[in-house]
Amino acid sequence: MMKSCSCCLCPEGLEPLLDRKVKVATKCGDITGILRAFGETFLEVEEDDFKTVLTVIQCEKVCYIRQI
């Protein structure tokens, strides 16, 4: 499943991706982890490297998000 954002549309269509492993592409690079929350202007992705890190991404920075 893929959601493309040319403007901030974070909440639209993301509910099925909650608590699933996703790849969020931004202009600065990709973030892979579990989508834990989203709001009108942000996504929260739990990255699972050596320790759990919760990353907040502003919707305006998201190029696309897809389930992996």
Secondary structure, 3 states (H helix, E strand, C coil): CEEECCCCCCCCCCHHHCCCEEEEEECCEEEEEEEEEECCCEEEEEEECCCEEEEEEEHHHEEEEEEC
